[in-house]
Amino acid sequence: MKIPFFRHVLYISSKILNLLLIKFGLNTDIPASVRIGKNVNFQHPFGIVIHPNVVIGENAVIRQQVTIGGKAVGRTEQIPKIGSNVEIGAGAKIIGDILIGDNVIIGANSVVTKNVKDNDIVAGVPAKSLKK
């Protein structure tokens, strides 16, 4: 009987710590269902919001005020997938059922609503490729 009670206490404690330290302290929302690869670096992790079930590849760099979110169409949610070695600039928004390829750089304050190919650099509102 002691183990389930102890687990219950730990669960409640973790939820309270998450609420106080992460959501209110850093103003950040990263649910447990987000699949994050190895060596992902959250530089200045203030104001980062990530939708549940998002997939982020390895060695990504995500800066402050970034939003990675899905949009609901009918009853299905469209979730972005982010490749490996991606750099996301401060204030960028990645929205919808899109695929961000590997080795991509997304400029600060960009709004990405379409797929981005591998080895590309995008910026602007809406984000457009800067590579010719």
Secondary structure, DSSP 8 states (H G I E B T S, - for coil): -HHHHHHHHHHHHHHHHIIIIIIIIS--B--TT-EE-TT-EESS-SS-EE-TT-EE-TT-EE-TT-EEE-EEETTEEE--EE-SS-EE-TT-EEESS-EE-SS-EE-TT-EE-S-B-TT-EEETTTTEE---
